[in-house]
Structure formats: structure tokens, C-alpha cells
């Protein structure tokens, strides 16, 4: 489904993004290298490459007014949502190979029971998403009157 059409159908949906297909560069290289070793090995890695491409194709992050949803799955689709006010901390990583393509991995720690961590893999312009998530978390906590208290156990 076209992302813009989906946003028009649901006015609460602010934006969507997906991981980059550059995540599959390793499978592509293994497929090509496997062909030099044996055609069957190359074919096996090519099937894994096709599966990985489909996995990334059907993987998306949807940003709403009050939450972010991660949708993922080819045959069985899983949707996991995290409310912005539950975001505890955010970390951005830029591995060397991703920096060549301008991509980042954003790790978010939450206080959600079923989704304590959410990772945004291979997203372009990661710093913009980090700023957006931090601002949304702060404004939603203030809007809902939620105060966050961390208790650490020390010995």
C-alpha cells in the first residue's frame, strides 16, 4: 500500500518509515560469493537474500500522535506499539558501514511491559528521529501529567 495513501486514510498517522534495503548487503555478497563456490550454495544464499528483502519490504515504523508502531512480518504480521510517554532513553548508533549510506540504528528503552526495547534499524536521517522522539516523549509526559521516577538498587 502506498504510504501517502495510508496517511491520508488515517489522519492520526503522522509519518511512516522503513529500514533500508542496505541491511541485505551481506546476503547479496554471500549469494555472489556462494556462486563461485558452488551453484547450489549460491542458490541457497540467494533464497535467503529474497526472504530478507521481503522481510525489510514488509517492515515499517508508523508514527502517530500518541504512539509509534512497529509492523513486521511476511506471513505472520506482528504489530507492537509504544506510547511516547513511556520512552525512557534513546541511543543512536552509526556503524562504519551504515555511515557510508547515511544510515543509523536508534535504540529506545521504554517502560512498556511487552516492548521494553524498540530498535529502528537502518533509518536515514537518524538524528531527526531522535530529536522527534525526545520532544514527543517530553510533551506527552507533560500533557498527561506523568512524572518519571527511577529507583536504582545499590549495594
N, C-alpha and C positions, 0 to 999 in steps of 0.2 A: 504494500500500500504506500502511496506517495506520502511523505512526511508532512508536506504542506497541507494536503487534503485532510490528514488526520488532525492537524492543529486546528483547521477550520471547523471540523466536526465537533471538537471538544474545546470550548473556549477557555477552560481551566488549564489546558496544556500549553505551557509557555514555549517549550523547546524540546527537541529530541536530538540525540547524537548517538553515534555508534563507534565501536572501536575500528581502527584502521585495518585494512587487509594486510598491511605490512607485518602484522603479527604472524602471518603464514610464510614469511620468507624462509624460515628454517625448513619447513616441509617442502617448499619449492626446491631448495638446494639439495635436500635429501633425495627428492624424486629424480633430479637431474643426475646426481652422483650415483644413485642406485641403478640408473640405466647403463652406466659404464661398467658396473659390476656384473649385473645380470638383468635381463628384461623383466623377469618376474619380480625381483626385488624393487626395481624401478616402478613397476606397475602397482605394487603394494603401497609404496610411499605416495604414488600419485593418487590412489584411492583415499589415503589419509589426508592428502592435500585437499581433495574435493570436499571431504567431510569438514575439514577445518574452515574452508572458505564458506561453506553453507552455515556453519556454526556462527562465524563472525557476521555473516549477512543477516541472520535472524536474531542478532543480539543488539539490543538498544537500551539507552537510558532515556527516560522521559521525565522532564522537569515540569512539575505542576506548581500551583500557588503555594501549597502547603506540604508537599512531599516530593520525593524523587523515587521513580520506579525503575527497577532493572528487569527487563524482559529478555529471556534467553531460552532457546530450545529449538530444535529442528522437528522432532517427532512429538516430544513432550515439552510443552511450554511452561516455564516457571516465571512467575511474577513476584518480585519481592519489593516491598516499599519501605522507605524510611522517612519519617516525619523530620522536617528541618530542625525543629526544636530539640530533637534527640541527638543531634550531631555533637560529639564531644571534642574531637580533634581531627585535623586534616593534615596529611603529609603528601608532598609532591615528590616524585622520583623521576629522574630523566636519565635512564641508562644510555651509555655511549651510542649504541646502535639506533636508539629511538631519537636521539638528538640530531642525527643526520637527516631525519624526516620531520623534525619539529613536533615530536610526539612526547607525551608524558603518561605516567601512571599516577593516579590520585588515589591515595588510601584514606578512607574515612572511618573513624571509630565512632560508634554510636552506642546509645543505651537501649536500643531495641532488643527485645528478648530473642527473636528469631533471626535477626540480621545484625549481629554486633559489629560486623565489618562490611564495608562495601568498597570495591575497587573499581575504578574507572580505568580500563586498560586502553592504552594506545590512543588517547584523545589528543586532538590538535588544540593548540592554544590552552594548555592546561592551567596556566596562571589565571586566566579569565574565569575558568570554572571554580578554582579555589576561592577567588575573591567573591564570586557569586554565592557559593555555598556558605562561606563565612558570614556574609551580610544577611543572607536569608535566615541562617541559624540564629543570629543575634536579634533580628527583627521579629521573628516568630516567637522567640522566648519572651521578648518584651511585650509583644501583642497578647500573648496568652498568660502573662504574669508568672512565668516559670523561672524559678531560681535553681541554679545547679550547685550542688554541694558535693565535693569529692571527699571521701573518707579513705585515708591510707592507713594501713596497719603497719606499724613499725615496731621493731624489736629492740 
